[in-house]
Each structure stands twice: as structure tokens, then as C-alpha cells.
Amino acid sequence: MIIKGKAHKFGDNINTDDIIAAKYLDSQDEKFLGSKCMENIDPDFPKRVNAGDIIVAGNNFGCGSSREHGPLAIRGCGISTVVAKSFARIFYRNAINIGLPIITLEETKDIDNGDIIEVDLSKGTVNNITKNKLYKTSIFPNFLQEIIQFGGLMNWIKTKKK
């Protein structure tokens, strides 16, 4: 699975309240949540995102609460994947559960806002097309790629039951 898009750069310790403010947690509507994504950090963020774009961040992305609203908001605003130096464990699980691929990459500092990057989940590579730099990361396991392709864990389970 190959994902290509423009990088939107964030720093370290982006918590779930930064991703989606608590005042919106009464909604499960992905598009609505997406329209409010990163509002506390950058109110115009959803307006700059094109479908397929990629969030690039530093350490501990998604720290904070255990709610799935964070990954839902990210996917709802059109982001196709998140590449970060590290993730909070519960955010990682929630992202996979809703079908949002996330990639750990040590060299996120080398990627700038607006760079065009391509992530190949099956080869375990992140290619910064803008800077012509290729990075190796861990290969996304086949069963996780399958969960992503089915749009999340529940859809995957429903398909496997048939």
C-alpha cells in the first residue's frame, strides 16, 4: 500500500486535546470532527489539508486520552496517514482500529512542512520526494495493512466472519 501527500508538520507531545478539543467529544461524526482537527494549535489546519495529505510529527504523538476521537478527526479532515518519531500506545491502537495507518520514523526532523512524501507500507519506506531522500522504517505487518484496507478493525472482523 502506497500513500502519497503533502506533509503537515507538528512538533512533540501533540496530545488528543490538541488533535480534537474536548468540547467536540459529544460527536462521533468523522467529517465534523475533521473540520475541527488541530483547532487549538492551528485553526485553519483543516482548510489547508487536501485529501491524502500526511501529518508528520515528533515524539509522543497522540498522548492524552484513550478516546478514538483523535484518529477520527485526523481521518475526517482528509489526512491519509501520520508519520511520527513515536506514538502514544493507546493512540496507535485507536488509529489502527479505525483504519488510519501510522508510521514510526526516526528522521521526522528532516521532513519540512509542505514536502511531498510517499509512504510504502509494504516496503517499510518513507520517500521525501521534495528532498529526494529515502528512509527505511519498519514494515507494516500484512494483517495490519489488511485492517487498514478494510477501513478498520470492526470492518475487518465482519469480513472475516463471512
C-alpha positions as CSV (number, residue, x, y, z in Angstrom):
1,M,0.0,0.0,0.0
2,I,1.5,3.3,-1.1
3,I,0.3,6.7,0.3
4,K,1.5,10.0,-1.2
5,G,0.7,13.5,0.0
6,K,1.9,16.9,1.3
7,A,3.5,17.0,4.8
8,H,1.9,19.0,7.5
9,K,4.5,19.3,10.3
10,F,3.9,19.3,14.0
11,G,6.2,19.0,17.0
12,D,6.5,16.8,20.0
13,N,3.8,15.8,22.5
14,I,0.8,16.6,20.4
15,N,-2.0,15.4,22.7
16,T,-5.5,14.2,21.8
17,D,-6.9,17.5,23.1
18,D,-4.7,19.3,20.6
19,I,-5.9,17.0,17.9
20,I,-9.6,17.5,18.8
21,A,-10.8,19.8,21.6
22,A,-12.8,18.2,24.4
23,K,-15.8,20.4,23.6
24,Y,-16.5,18.4,20.5
25,L,-16.4,14.9,22.0
26,D,-20.1,14.6,22.1
27,S,-20.0,13.9,18.3
28,Q,-18.8,10.8,16.5
29,D,-19.3,12.4,13.1
30,E,-15.9,12.0,11.4
31,K,-16.4,14.9,8.9
32,F,-17.5,17.3,11.7
33,L,-14.6,16.2,13.9
34,G,-12.3,16.7,10.9
35,S,-13.5,20.2,10.4
36,K,-12.2,21.0,14.0
37,C,-9.0,19.0,13.8
38,M,-6.0,20.7,15.4
39,E,-8.2,23.8,16.1
40,N,-6.3,24.6,19.4
41,I,-2.9,24.6,17.6
42,D,-3.8,25.9,14.1
43,P,-7.5,26.9,13.5
44,D,-7.0,26.9,9.7
45,F,-5.4,23.4,9.5
46,P,-8.5,21.6,8.0
47,K,-8.8,24.3,5.3
48,R,-5.2,23.6,4.1
49,V,-5.5,19.8,4.0
50,N,-6.1,18.1,0.7
51,A,-7.4,14.5,0.7
52,G,-4.4,12.2,1.1
53,D,-2.1,14.6,2.9
54,I,0.1,13.4,5.7
55,I,0.8,14.6,9.2
56,V,4.5,14.5,10.2
57,A,5.3,14.9,13.9
58,G,7.9,14.4,16.6
59,N,7.8,12.3,19.7
60,N,4.8,11.1,21.7
61,F,2.1,11.9,19.1
62,G,-1.4,11.3,20.4
63,C,-0.6,11.3,24.1
64,G,-3.5,12.0,26.4
65,S,-6.9,10.4,26.5
66,S,-7.9,7.0,25.2
67,R,-10.8,8.2,23.0
68,E,-10.9,7.3,19.3
69,H,-11.9,10.9,18.5
70,G,-8.3,11.9,17.8
71,P,-7.7,9.5,14.9
72,L,-11.3,10.0,13.7
73,A,-10.7,13.8,13.4
74,I,-7.4,13.2,11.6
75,R,-9.0,10.9,9.1
76,G,-12.1,13.1,8.9
77,C,-10.1,16.1,7.7
78,G,-8.5,14.1,4.9
79,I,-5.2,13.0,6.3
80,S,-4.2,9.6,4.9
81,T,-1.5,8.7,7.4
82,V,0.6,10.0,10.3
83,V,4.4,9.7,10.4
84,A,5.9,10.4,13.8
85,K,9.1,9.8,15.7
86,S,6.9,8.0,18.3
87,F,3.3,7.5,19.3
88,A,1.4,7.1,22.5
89,R,0.4,3.4,22.7
90,I,-3.3,3.9,23.0
91,F,-3.4,6.4,20.1
92,Y,-1.5,3.8,18.0
93,R,-4.1,1.2,18.8
94,N,-7.1,3.5,18.2
95,A,-5.6,4.6,14.8
96,I,-5.3,1.0,13.6
97,N,-8.8,0.2,15.0
98,I,-10.4,2.9,12.8
99,G,-8.2,2.2,9.8
100,L,-5.7,5.1,9.9
101,P,-2.2,3.9,9.2
102,I,0.6,5.3,11.3
103,I,4.3,5.0,10.7
104,T,7.2,5.5,13.2
105,L,10.2,7.2,11.6
106,E,13.2,8.5,13.5
107,E,14.1,11.1,10.9
108,T,10.9,13.2,11.0
109,K,13.1,16.3,11.7
110,D,14.4,16.0,8.1
111,I,10.8,16.5,6.7
112,D,9.6,20.1,6.3
113,N,6.1,21.5,6.2
114,G,4.9,21.2,2.5
115,D,7.3,18.5,1.5
116,I,5.7,15.8,-0.7
117,I,6.3,12.4,0.8
118,E,5.4,8.9,-0.2
119,V,4.9,6.1,2.3
120,D,5.1,2.5,1.2
121,L,3.6,0.4,4.0
122,S,4.6,-3.0,2.5
123,K,8.3,-2.0,1.8
124,G,8.7,0.0,5.0
125,T,9.9,3.2,3.3
126,V,9.2,6.9,3.6
127,N,10.4,8.8,0.5
128,N,10.7,12.6,0.8
129,I,10.2,13.3,-2.9
130,T,10.8,17.0,-2.4
131,K,14.3,16.4,-1.0
132,N,15.0,13.1,-2.8
133,K,15.6,11.3,0.4
134,L,14.5,7.7,1.2
135,Y,14.2,6.5,4.7
136,K,13.7,2.9,5.9
137,T,11.2,2.2,8.7
138,S,9.6,-1.0,9.9
139,I,7.4,-2.9,7.5
140,F,3.7,-2.5,8.4
141,P,2.7,-6.1,9.1
142,N,0.4,-7.7,6.5
143,F,-2.5,-8.2,8.9
144,L,-2.4,-4.5,9.9
145,Q,-2.3,-3.5,6.3
146,E,-5.4,-5.7,5.7
147,I,-7.2,-4.0,8.7
148,I,-6.4,-0.6,7.1
149,Q,-7.6,-1.7,3.7
150,F,-10.9,-2.8,5.2
151,G,-11.3,0.6,6.9
152,G,-10.7,-0.6,10.5
153,L,-10.8,-3.5,12.8
154,M,-14.6,-3.9,13.0
155,N,-15.0,-4.0,9.2
156,W,-12.1,-6.5,9.1
157,I,-13.8,-8.7,11.7
158,K,-17.1,-8.5,9.8
159,T,-15.4,-9.6,6.6
160,K,-13.5,-12.4,8.2
161,K,-16.8,-13.8,9.7
162,K,-18.3,-14.2,6.3
